[in-house]
Every structure is written in C-alpha cells, then in structure tokens.
Amino acid sequence: MTSALAHIQSLPSWLVGRVAARGRALVADALAAEGLKLAHHAVLAATDEYGPLAQADLGRRLAIDPKDLVGLLNHLQDAGLVLRVPDPADRRKNSVSLTPAGADTLARCGVLAQEANAEFLAPLTPQERRTLMALLGRMHGAARDGAAHDDAAGSDAP
C-alpha cells in the first residue's frame, strides 16, 4: 500500500508545482544580479511591450494589485528604469514608460532569464525540451480557457 505522502508526491499537480518552484528560484536568483525580482522583470517587459501606458492598465495587464504595483514602480523609478508622469489627457492618471536604462536592464534580464532556463532544462534532451514546452503550452491554454469560462459563468457556478 502506498503511503499518503507518497501518493501526494506522485500527483502531477504536486510535481509540476515543485518543478515550477525550482525554475522560478533559478530565474529569481539570476535577476537578483540586477537588483530585481521576478515582478520587476515582468513590469519592465510589459512597459516595453505596451508602454507608455496608464499605471492602472499596467496593473490590470499583469494582474498585480495596485498597491503592490506602486511599490514595484517606486523601486524601478528610483533606479531610473521607468518614468511616471501625469497623463496629459487625464492628470489624475500616471503614464508609465521605460527609460533607456530600463531598456538596457530589460535586455540584460532577458539574457539572465534565458541562461537560468537553460540550466533549468539541462537534464532534458533538446527533443524532450520541445515536447515539454508543447505540453506546457497546451496545459496553460486549457487553464486560461477554463479560467475565462469560470469568469464568464460567474461565481455561483458549481
């Protein structure tokens, strides 16, 4: 008979969670060389992709609580990586944009994250890496679609 702990540790959800934690830790350690955390990297990347944009829109795109986003942006602005200015169309809003130093930092973070992910995937062959990424992509899509369905159904759905 299998112990309860062994059963839990054999579940795909448990294994994926443990592996994901290791991957996040590797990337977090790499980004620390730039004095940044994972969330800072995401804010820089989103600002680069969508910016300049309203601070509230940035928070929504990244699903970051507004209070948490303020702290992240304060750190990034103090480091000279982003600029927040009042939106000319609505001075109650802040517009966030990437500075040239922020773009340089984002590029370095991209290299660091890529190197960390290469270390993370090192136990796998190139074919296994491609297979893993394809399967994770399918699971992520299904999870995203399921979350959208749950949101559309409302909180009273069974």
C-alpha positions in Angstrom: 0.0 0.0 0.0 1.2 3.5 -0.9 1.6 6.0 1.9 -0.5 9.1 1.8 2.6 11.3 1.4 4.0 9.1 -1.5 0.6 9.4 -3.2 0.6 13.2 -2.9 4.1 13.4 -4.2 3.2 11.3 -7.2 0.4 13.6 -8.3 1.1 15.7 -11.5 0.0 18.9 -9.7 2.5 18.3 -6.9 5.3 17.5 -9.3 4.6 20.5 -11.6 4.4 22.8 -8.6 7.8 21.6 -7.2 9.5 21.8 -10.7 8.0 25.3 -11.2 9.3 26.5 -7.9 12.8 25.4 -8.9 12.5 27.2 -12.2 11.3 30.4 -10.5 14.1 30.2 -8.0 16.7 29.9 -10.7 15.3 32.9 -12.6 14.9 34.9 -9.4 18.5 34.2 -8.4 19.7 35.3 -11.8 17.6 38.6 -11.7 19.0 39.4 -8.3 22.3 40.2 -10.1 20.5 43.2 -11.5 18.9 44.0 -8.1 15.5 43.0 -9.4 12.8 40.4 -8.6 10.5 38.5 -11.0 7.8 41.1 -10.7 10.2 43.9 -11.6 11.2 42.0 -14.7 7.5 41.5 -15.7 6.8 45.2 -15.2 9.7 46.2 -17.3 8.7 43.7 -20.0 5.1 44.8 -20.1 6.1 48.5 -20.1 8.3 47.9 -23.0 5.7 46.0 -24.9 2.6 48.2 -24.2 4.1 51.5 -22.9 3.8 54.2 -22.4 0.6 53.2 -20.6 -1.5 54.2 -17.7 -0.3 52.7 -14.4 -3.8 51.2 -13.8 -3.7 49.5 -17.2 -0.3 48.1 -16.5 -1.5 46.6 -13.2 -4.5 45.0 -15.0 -2.4 43.5 -17.8 -0.1 41.9 -15.2 -2.8 41.1 -12.7 -0.9 43.0 -10.0 -2.7 44.6 -7.1 -2.5 48.4 -7.4 -0.8 48.8 -4.0 1.8 46.2 -4.9 2.4 47.9 -8.3 3.1 51.2 -6.6 6.0 49.7 -4.7 7.4 48.0 -7.8 7.2 51.2 -9.8 8.7 53.2 -6.9 11.7 50.8 -6.9 12.1 50.9 -10.7 11.7 54.7 -10.9 14.2 55.2 -8.1 16.6 53.1 -10.1 16.0 55.2 -13.2 14.4 52.3 -15.2 10.9 53.7 -15.6 9.4 57.1 -15.7 6.0 58.0 -14.3 4.4 61.3 -15.5 0.9 62.6 -15.2 -1.2 61.6 -18.3 -1.7 64.7 -20.4 -5.3 63.5 -21.2 -6.2 62.9 -17.6 -3.8 64.3 -15.0 -5.3 62.0 -12.3 -3.6 59.1 -14.0 0.1 58.3 -14.3 1.6 57.2 -17.6 4.5 54.7 -17.2 7.3 54.4 -19.8 10.6 52.6 -20.0 13.8 54.7 -19.9 16.8 53.9 -22.0 18.4 52.5 -18.8 15.3 50.4 -18.3 15.5 49.0 -21.8 19.2 48.1 -21.3 18.3 46.4 -18.0 15.4 44.5 -19.6 17.8 43.2 -22.2 20.3 42.0 -19.6 17.5 40.4 -17.6 16.3 38.6 -20.7 19.8 37.1 -21.1 19.9 36.2 -17.4 16.5 34.6 -17.5 17.4 32.6 -20.7 20.6 31.3 -19.0 18.6 30.3 -15.9 16.1 28.5 -18.0 18.8 26.7 -19.9 20.1 25.5 -16.6 16.6 24.5 -15.5 16.1 22.4 -18.7 19.6 21.0 -18.7 18.5 17.5 -17.6 16.4 17.1 -20.8 17.4 16.4 -24.4 16.6 19.0 -27.0 13.6 16.9 -28.2 12.4 16.5 -24.6 12.6 20.2 -24.1 10.4 20.8 -27.2 7.9 18.2 -26.1 7.8 19.6 -22.6 7.2 23.2 -23.9 4.5 21.9 -26.2 2.7 20.1 -23.4 3.0 23.0 -21.0 1.7 25.3 -23.7 -1.4 23.1 -24.1 -2.0 22.9 -20.4 -1.5 26.7 -20.0 -4.0 27.3 -22.8 -6.5 24.9 -21.2 -6.1 26.5 -17.8 -6.5 30.0 -19.3 -9.6 28.9 -21.2 -11.0 27.3 -18.1 -10.4 30.4 -16.1 -12.2 32.5 -18.7 -15.1 30.1 -18.7 -15.3 30.2 -14.9 -15.2 34.0 -15.0 -18.0 34.1 -17.7 -20.1 31.6 -15.7 -19.9 33.8 -12.6 -19.0 33.0 -9.0 -22.2 30.9 -8.4 -21.2 28.2 -10.9 -20.8 24.8 -9.4 
